[in-house]
Amino acid sequence: MGKFFFKFLVIILIVFSLTIIFLSYFGIETDKFDTLIKTKTNEINKHVKLSFQKTKIHINLSELNLVVRLQNPKILIKNNEIDLSKLNLSLPIRSFFTSDFLLKKANVAFEENNIKDLTKITRLFLPIIINKKLDKMFHKGTVEGEFIIPFKSDGSIAKDYGFIGKVSQASINLTKELSITQLTTEISHKKDKENDVFDIIISSGYVYDLELAGSKINFERNKNETKVKSLLRTKGKLNFSQVKKISKLASLNLNFLKDFKGTADLNTNISFNLSKRLKLENFVYSTEGNIEYLEIQTEENKTIKEYLPEFDPKIILKDTKINIINSKSNNVMELNGLIKAKNYFDAFKIKRIYDYNKKNSIISGDVSLTNSKVKLSKLNYTKNSGKKSELKFEVNLVLNKYYNIKNLTFFDEKSKIYLSSIKLNQDFELKDFKELQIKTFQDKIKNNDFLVKKSKKIVISGEVYDAEPLLKSLYKKSDKKTFSNNFNSEISIKFNKVLTGTGDDVSNFATIASIAKGSYNKLSLKGNFSKNEIVEMSIYQIDKDTKTLQVISDRARPFVKNFDFIEGFEGGKLEYESVISKENSNSSLTITEFKVSKVPALAQLLTLASLQGIADTLSGEGIRFESFEMKSKTEGNVINIDDALAIGPAVSILLDGYVDKGKVVSLRGTLVPATKLNAIIASIPVVGDILVGKKSGEGVVGVSFKMKGPPKDIKTTVNPIKTLTPRFIVRAVEKMKRQKKEETK
């Protein structure tokens, strides 16, 4: 009996096991649940209807559930039919023996459906506004995948549903002008507590010519917002029109660019939140990668051209690493690579930190300028391309507001320039500074070597200073001021030697001065050309709006040399006085005992006046003048010459007119050979006898003339005259009286 019972039990177990195995793998057909499934499905969601041919029941041993597999299923969602490859319903085992339909889970799979079918399903659980956006975005392609939908005990859909799928060869319109094409991606969805989590992995796809393979996107949605995190891998080519369209998404301003094209391989991390109303919040992104080649056409920049004369506004980069981090508080960008200068590439490193709250940028860099020409006109320094040099800097700035140079170092093989804590306003006027160290060489000769420090006052001292640029600037007024209106300081200056550019170097140079409200209100300058030759300059404030400038120099050449239309100036002593106000300045200039050998306009005048002998002298050894006196009024860049008289043994000239500095010269006057002038004056009773004795002149007395044109191309016309104007005679007599009186002292 015992053996029979044991055998019976074994047979029962074998039959049961075979039944379980059969039901697990093959199942059994039944129509027990057909009507119930269709009814219950419609009860769960009134917009969803099922269609299928038959059902098979399987047993899921891992979950101890019944699995009802629908054959050839179709789903109708709001009258939109979707072909399904699988629809499995999980039920408690007891449902097979009772009439209860306690649905625990549904597995819905579909293959190769049109991508727009995806929105037909997502409308069941995504907000209408998001689903409409998705429907507009999806253009073409196929989608396949599987939904795992759990149910509660009351038959409603539980919140931990999931999705696994694949989109193939799709086109998605992100905006009207920006699309993703040839997109193939894996998509998965799961429920994480109260959040819907979507993961997207892109195996292929393009934005324009940029390949997106390897990109990842993560969506995490809850009741209040959607959190988006993504890693975009972009590799390929970009042009200007494409960059502008992409930049709009990140709200980047590219108005300073004229053209753009290049090849890059970048990884960009983007994260942001979308509110219920699709408002973008907490936008953060970072980019890193390599720019293989990049051409950027920018606007011409006069400031850059001033220091880098050969600078090309078409900037070319290659083999450049880029790293950008954008957060809520700031944007950090780093570039490290090669930049083209002429036909060669130089290394560079640039870092910019932009603070969104303060709206300022901190820019630091290390740039090789070996293949660039560098020109610092105020220091009379030029570095030609091919000579090794480097620039390091850190600048804190707010465009059109202020520029603070924390430190700047430029150096070549010998020269070095260091600036520390230089504060400039929006017009590049100096507000404050800490220290400047200057050492430069020109043609292998040291032309600057000095130190500038500011604490309670400014102290400038050094071995040598090249003043040639400063002397040139005396005759060209600039709209740019050196100091801001709120700059005030005392100044002390000492140089062992000051270069003038004419060989008339000044030794033992010393200056004390005071700057108030951005301009000099007091200055006393002294120096020596030699033991017995000096130069002195002074500035004194007369009243609130007026000051006086006085210059006395035993050598006039350093001051005269920078007039474009005068060359070959020799000798001479100079006295200059000017009363300067805000509107204009009234000046008087006297130069005595000098010689000029190359004045193209004067040579032309003498030739046209048939004074060929004097003209030949001018082109050779030069013409000597005993004195030159000029009274003028300056407004802006225009010098209005009220009266100028030059008297010499060979020729005398009286003229007036104006000079627009660096642009045009317009003069008119009278020129007389000295013998004729002496003869005319000699005929004046008493005065003539005393000054020049009794002589008579014959023929034409002189010529009237007009001179006009650019400084290096002045056109001259003449008209012979027989009598001199009273003004000429009076001025000549006055001058001769003064000379005679000085000689008798």
Residue pairs with C-beta under 8 A, 6 or more apart in sequence:
20 59
20 61
23 57
23 58
23 59
24 58
24 59
24 60
24 61
25 58
26 58
27 56
27 57
27 58
27 67
27 69
28 56
28 57
29 54
29 55
29 56
30 55
30 56
30 57
31 54
31 55
32 55
32 96
33 55
33 57
33 68
33 89
33 91
33 101
34 52
34 54
34 55
36 99
36 101
37 50
37 55
37 68
37 70
37 89
37 101
38 49
38 50
40 101
40 103
40 155
41 48
41 49
41 50
42 48
42 49
43 155
44 103
44 151
44 155
44 156
44 157
45 124
45 157
47 77
47 78
47 124
48 75
48 76
48 77
48 124
49 75
49 76
50 70
50 73
50 74
50 75
50 76
50 87
51 73
51 74
51 75
51 76
52 70
52 71
52 72
52 73
52 74
52 87
53 71
53 72
54 70
54 71
55 68
55 69
55 70
55 71
56 68
56 69
56 71
57 66
57 67
57 68
57 69
57 96
58 66
58 67
58 68
58 69
59 65
59 66
59 67
59 93
60 66
60 67
60 90
63 90
64 93
65 90
65 91
65 92
65 93
65 104
65 105
66 90
66 91
66 92
66 93
66 95
66 96
67 88
67 89
67 90
67 91
68 88
68 89
68 90
68 91
69 86
69 87
69 88
70 87
70 88
70 89
73 84
73 86
73 87
74 81
74 82
74 83
74 84
75 81
75 82
75 84
75 87
75 108
76 82
77 120
77 121
77 123
77 124
78 120
78 123
80 117
80 120
82 110
82 113
82 117
82 120
82 121
83 110
83 111
83 113
84 108
84 109
84 110
85 109
85 110
85 111
85 144
86 107
86 108
86 109
86 146
87 106
87 107
87 108
87 109
88 106
88 107
89 103
89 105
89 106
89 107
90 103
90 104
90 105
90 106
90 107
91 101
91 102
91 103
91 104
92 100
92 102
92 104
94 100
95 101
95 102
102 153
103 151
103 155
104 150
104 151
105 148
105 149
105 150
105 151
106 147
106 148
106 149
106 151
107 146
107 147
107 148
107 149
108 146
108 147
108 149
109 144
109 145
109 146
109 147
110 117
110 143
110 144
110 145
110 146
111 144
112 142
112 144
113 142
113 143
113 144
114 140
114 141
114 142
114 143
115 138
115 139
115 140
115 141
115 142
115 143
115 167
115 170
116 135
116 138
117 143
118 134
118 138
118 143
118 165
118 167
119 131
119 134
119 135
119 138
121 147
122 131
122 134
123 131
125 157
125 161
125 196
126 134
127 276
129 278
130 226
130 278
133 278
136 173
137 172
137 173
137 174
138 170
138 172
139 170
139 171
139 172
139 173
139 179
140 169
140 170
140 171
141 167
141 168
141 169
141 170
141 171
141 172
141 183
142 167
142 168
142 169
142 170
143 165
143 166
143 167
143 168
143 170
144 165
144 166
144 168
145 163
145 164
145 165
145 166
145 187
146 163
146 164
146 165
147 161
147 162
147 163
148 161
148 162
148 163
148 164
149 157
149 158
149 161
150 157
150 158
150 160
150 161
151 157
151 158
152 158
159 191
159 194
160 190
160 191
161 189
161 191
162 188
162 189
162 190
162 191
163 187
163 188
163 189
163 198
164 187
164 188
164 189
165 186
165 187
165 188
166 184
166 185
166 186
166 187
167 183
167 184
167 185
167 187
168 184
169 182
169 183
169 184
170 180
170 182
170 183
170 184
170 185
171 179
171 180
171 181
171 182
171 183
172 179
172 180
172 183
173 179
174 180
174 249
175 245
175 248
175 249
177 245
178 207
178 245
178 246
178 249
179 207
180 205
180 206
180 207
180 212
181 205
181 206
181 207
182 204
182 205
182 206
183 202
183 204
183 205
183 206
183 212
184 202
184 203
184 204
184 205
185 200
185 201
185 202
185 203
185 205
186 200
186 201
186 203
187 198
187 199
187 200
188 198
188 199
189 196
189 197
189 198
189 199
190 197
191 197
192 220
194 222
194 223
195 220
195 221
195 222
196 219
196 220
196 221
196 222
197 218
197 219
197 220
197 221
198 217
198 218
198 219
198 220
198 221
199 216
199 217
199 218
200 216
200 217
200 218
200 219
201 215
201 216
202 212
202 213
202 214
202 215
202 216
202 217
203 213
203 214
204 211
204 212
204 213
205 211
205 212
205 213
205 215
206 212
206 236
207 234
207 246
208 236
208 238
208 242
209 236
209 237
209 238
209 242
210 234
210 235
210 236
210 237
210 238
211 233
211 234
211 235
211 236
212 232
212 233
212 234
213 233
213 235
214 233
215 230
215 231
215 232
215 233
215 234
216 230
216 231
217 228
217 229
217 230
217 231
218 228
218 229
218 230
219 226
219 227
219 228
220 226
220 227
220 228
220 229
221 227
224 275
224 276
225 273
225 274
225 275
225 276
225 281
226 273
226 274
227 271
227 272
227 273
228 270
228 271
228 272
228 273
228 274
229 269
229 270
229 271
230 269
230 270
230 271
231 267
231 268
231 269
232 267
232 268
232 269
232 270
233 266
233 267
234 264
234 265
234 266
234 267
234 268
234 289
235 264
235 265
235 266
236 263
236 264
237 261
237 262
237 263
238 246
238 260
238 261
238 262
238 263
238 264
239 260
239 261
240 257
240 259
240 260
240 261
243 254
243 257
243 260
244 254
247 253
247 254
250 285
250 326
254 260
256 298
256 299
257 296
257 297
257 298
258 297
258 298
258 299
258 313
259 295
259 296
259 297
259 314
260 294
260 295
260 296
260 297
261 294
261 295
262 291
262 292
262 293
262 294
262 295
262 317
263 291
263 292
263 293
263 294
264 289
264 290
264 291
264 292
264 294
264 322
265 289
265 290
265 292
266 287
266 288
266 289
266 290
266 322
267 287
267 288
267 289
268 285
268 286
268 287
269 285
269 286
269 287
270 283
270 284
270 285
271 282
271 283
271 284
271 285
272 280
272 281
272 282
272 283
272 284
273 280
273 281
273 282
274 280
274 281
275 281
282 328
283 326
283 328
284 326
284 327
284 328
285 324
285 326
286 323
286 324
286 325
286 326
287 322
287 323
287 324
288 321
288 322
288 323
288 324
289 321
289 322
290 319
290 320
290 321
290 322
291 317
291 318
291 319
291 320
291 321
291 322
291 337
292 318
292 319
293 316
293 317
293 318
294 316
294 317
294 318
294 320
295 314
295 315
295 316
296 314
296 315
296 316
296 317
297 313
297 314
297 315
298 313
298 314
298 315
299 313
300 313
301 311
301 313
304 311
305 311
306 375
306 377
307 374
307 375
307 376
308 369
308 372
308 373
308 374
308 375
309 373
309 375
310 341
310 342
310 372
310 373
310 385
311 372
312 340
312 342
315 339
315 340
316 339
316 340
317 335
317 337
317 338
317 339
317 340
318 337
318 338
318 340
318 345
319 337
319 338
320 335
320 336
320 337
320 338
320 339
321 334
321 335
321 336
321 337
322 333
322 334
322 335
323 332
323 333
323 334
324 331
324 332
324 333
324 334
325 331
325 332
326 332
328 356
329 355
329 356
329 357
330 353
330 354
330 355
330 356
331 352
331 353
331 354
331 356
332 351
332 352
332 353
332 354
333 350
333 351
333 352
334 349
334 350
334 351
334 352
335 348
335 349
335 350
335 351
336 348
336 349
336 350
337 347
337 348
338 345
338 346
338 347
338 348
339 345
339 346
339 348
339 367
340 346
341 369
341 370
341 371
341 372
341 385
342 371
342 372
342 385
343 371
344 370
344 371
345 371
346 367
346 368
346 369
346 370
346 371
346 372
347 367
347 368
348 365
348 366
348 367
348 368
349 365
349 366
349 367
350 363
350 364
350 365
350 367
351 363
351 364
351 365
352 361
352 362
352 363
353 361
353 362
353 363
354 360
354 361
355 361
355 362
358 398
359 398
360 396
360 397
360 398
361 396
361 397
361 398
361 399
362 394
362 395
362 396
363 393
363 394
363 395
363 397
364 393
364 394
364 395
365 391
365 392
365 393
366 390
366 391
366 392
367 390
367 391
367 392
368 389
368 390
368 391
369 383
369 389
369 390
369 391
369 410
370 385
370 386
370 387
370 388
370 389
370 390
371 385
371 386
372 385
372 389
373 382
373 383
373 384
373 385
374 381
374 382
374 383
374 389
374 410
375 381
375 382
375 383
376 382
376 417
376 440
377 469
378 469
378 470
379 417
379 438
379 440
379 447
379 448
379 466
379 469
380 440
380 442
380 447
380 448
380 466
380 468
380 469
380 501
381 415
381 440
381 442
381 447
381 448
382 442
383 389
383 412
383 415
387 412
387 413
388 412
388 413
389 410
389 411
389 412
389 413
390 410
390 411
391 408
391 409
391 410
392 407
392 408
392 409
392 410
393 405
393 407
393 408
393 409
394 405
394 406
394 407
394 408
395 403
395 404
395 405
395 406
395 408
396 403
396 404
396 406
397 403
397 404
400 426
401 425
401 426
402 423
402 424
402 425
402 426
402 431
403 423
403 424
403 425
403 428
404 421
404 422
404 423
404 424
405 419
405 421
405 422
405 423
405 424
406 420
406 421
407 418
407 419
407 420
407 421
408 417
408 418
408 419
408 422
409 416
409 417
409 418
409 419
410 416
410 417
411 417
414 439
414 441
415 439
415 440
415 441
416 437
416 439
417 436
417 437
417 438
417 439
417 440
418 435
418 436
418 437
418 438
419 433
419 435
419 436
420 433
420 434
420 435
420 436
421 432
421 433
421 434
421 435
422 430
422 432
422 433
422 434
422 436
423 430
423 431
423 432
423 433
424 430
424 431
425 431
425 484
427 480
427 481
427 484
428 480
429 480
429 481
429 482
429 483
429 484
429 485
429 487
429 518
430 482
430 483
430 484
430 487
431 484
431 486
431 487
432 454
432 487
433 452
433 454
434 453
434 454
435 451
435 452
435 453
435 454
436 451
436 452
436 453
437 451
437 452
438 448
438 449
438 450
438 451
438 452
438 462
439 446
439 448
439 449
440 446
440 447
440 448
440 449
440 466
441 447
442 466
446 463
446 464
447 464
447 466
447 499
448 462
448 464
448 465
448 466
449 462
449 463
449 464
450 460
450 461
450 462
450 463
450 464
450 465
450 495
451 460
451 461
451 462
452 458
452 459
452 460
453 459
454 489
456 490
457 489
457 490
457 491
457 492
458 489
458 490
458 491
458 492
459 491
459 492
460 491
460 492
460 493
460 494
460 495
461 493
461 494
461 495
462 494
462 495
462 496
463 495
463 496
463 497
464 495
464 496
464 497
464 498
464 499
465 495
465 497
465 498
465 499
465 509
466 498
466 499
466 501
467 498
467 499
467 500
467 501
467 506
467 558
468 499
468 500
468 501
471 500
471 501
471 558
471 559
471 561
471 562
472 562
474 559
474 562
475 562
475 563
475 661
476 637
476 661
476 662
477 634
477 636
477 637
477 661
481 518
481 519
483 515
483 518
483 519
484 518
485 517
485 518
486 517
486 518
487 515
487 517
487 518
488 515
488 516
488 517
489 514
489 515
490 512
490 513
490 514
490 515
491 511
491 512
491 513
491 514
491 515
492 511
492 512
493 509
493 510
493 511
493 512
493 513
494 509
494 510
494 511
495 509
495 510
496 507
496 508
496 509
497 505
497 506
497 507
497 509
498 505
498 506
498 507
498 509
498 527
499 505
500 506
500 557
500 558
500 561
501 558
501 561
502 557
502 558
502 561
504 529
504 555
504 557
504 558
505 529
506 527
506 528
506 529
506 535
507 527
507 528
507 529
508 526
508 527
508 528
509 525
509 526
509 527
510 525
510 526
510 527
511 523
511 524
511 525
511 526
512 523
512 524
513 520
513 522
513 523
513 524
513 525
513 539
514 520
514 521
514 522
514 523
515 521
520 539
520 547
521 539
521 541
521 547
522 539
522 540
522 541
523 537
523 538
523 539
524 537
524 538
525 535
525 536
525 537
525 538
526 534
526 535
526 536
527 534
527 535
527 536
528 534
528 535
529 535
529 554
529 555
532 554
533 554
533 555
534 552
534 553
534 554
535 551
535 552
535 553
535 554
535 555
536 550
536 551
536 552
536 553
537 549
537 550
537 551
537 552
538 548
538 549
538 550
539 547
539 548
539 549
539 550
540 547
540 548
541 547
542 548
542 579
545 581
545 582
546 579
546 580
546 581
547 579
547 580
548 577
548 578
548 579
548 580
549 576
549 577
549 578
549 580
549 585
550 576
550 577
550 578
551 559
551 574
551 575
551 576
551 577
552 574
552 575
552 576
553 559
553 573
553 574
553 575
554 573
555 572
555 573
555 574
556 569
556 571
556 572
556 573
556 574
556 591
556 594
557 569
557 570
557 571
557 572
559 574
559 576
560 566
560 569
560 572
560 574
560 591
560 594
561 569
563 711
564 662
564 711
564 712
565 599
565 600
565 601
565 665
565 711
565 712
565 714
566 596
566 598
566 599
567 597
567 598
567 599
568 596
568 597
568 598
568 599
568 622
569 594
569 595
569 596
570 594
570 595
570 596
570 597
570 622
571 593
571 594
571 595
572 591
572 592
572 593
572 594
572 595
573 591
573 592
573 593
574 589
574 590
574 591
575 589
575 590
575 591
576 587
576 588
576 589
576 590
577 587
577 588
578 585
578 586
578 587
578 588
578 634
579 585
579 586
579 587
583 635
584 633
584 634
584 635
585 633
585 634
586 631
586 632
586 633
587 630
587 631
587 632
587 633
587 634
588 629
588 630
588 631
588 632
589 628
589 629
589 630
589 631
589 632
590 627
590 628
590 629
590 630
591 625
591 627
591 628
592 626
592 627
592 628
593 624
593 625
593 626
593 627
594 624
594 625
594 628
595 621
595 622
595 623
595 624
595 625
596 602
596 618
596 622
596 623
596 625
597 618
597 619
597 620
597 621
597 622
597 623
598 618
598 619
598 622
599 618
600 712
600 714
601 665
601 707
601 714
601 716
602 618
602 623
603 615
603 618
603 619
604 714
604 716
605 671
605 703
605 705
605 707
605 716
605 718
606 612
606 614
606 615
606 618
606 651
606 671
607 615
608 703
608 705
608 716
608 717
608 718
609 671
609 702
609 703
609 705
609 718
609 720
611 651
611 671
611 673
614 623
614 650
614 651
614 673
617 623
617 650
623 648
623 650
623 651
624 648
624 649
624 650
625 646
625 647
625 648
626 647
626 648
626 649
626 739
627 645
627 646
627 647
627 735
627 739
628 644
628 645
628 646
628 647
629 643
629 644
629 645
629 646
629 735
630 641
630 643
630 644
630 645
631 641
631 642
631 643
631 644
632 639
632 640
632 641
632 642
632 644
633 639
633 640
633 642
634 640
637 660
637 661
637 662
637 663
638 658
638 659
638 660
638 661
639 658
639 659
639 661
640 658
641 655
641 656
641 657
641 658
641 659
641 667
642 656
643 654
643 656
643 731
644 653
644 654
644 655
644 656
644 669
645 652
645 653
645 654
645 731
645 732
645 735
646 652
646 653
647 674
647 732
647 735
647 736
648 674
649 674
650 673
650 674
651 671
651 672
651 673
651 674
652 671
652 672
652 674
652 677
652 732
653 669
653 670
653 671
653 672
654 669
654 670
654 727
654 728
654 731
654 732
655 667
655 668
655 669
655 670
656 667
656 668
656 669
657 665
657 666
657 667
657 668
657 669
657 707
658 666
658 667
659 665
659 666
659 667
660 666
662 711
663 710
664 708
664 709
664 710
664 711
665 707
665 708
665 709
665 710
665 711
665 714
666 707
666 708
667 706
667 707
667 708
668 704
668 705
668 706
668 707
669 704
669 705
670 702
670 703
670 704
670 705
670 721
670 724
670 725
670 728
671 702
671 703
671 704
671 705
671 718
672 701
672 702
672 724
672 728
673 702
675 695
675 697
676 697
676 701
676 702
677 702
677 724
677 732
678 692
678 695
678 697
679 695
679 696
679 697
680 697
680 701
680 724
680 729
681 687
681 688
681 691
681 692
681 729
681 732
681 733
681 736
682 688
682 689
682 691
682 692
682 693
682 694
682 695
682 696
683 694
683 696
684 729
684 733
687 733
688 694
690 740
691 733
691 736
691 737
691 740
692 736
700 720
700 721
700 722
701 721
701 722
701 723
701 724
702 720
702 721
702 724
703 718
703 719
703 720
703 721
704 718
704 719
704 721
705 716
705 717
705 718
705 719
706 716
706 717
707 714
707 715
707 716
708 714
708 715
709 715
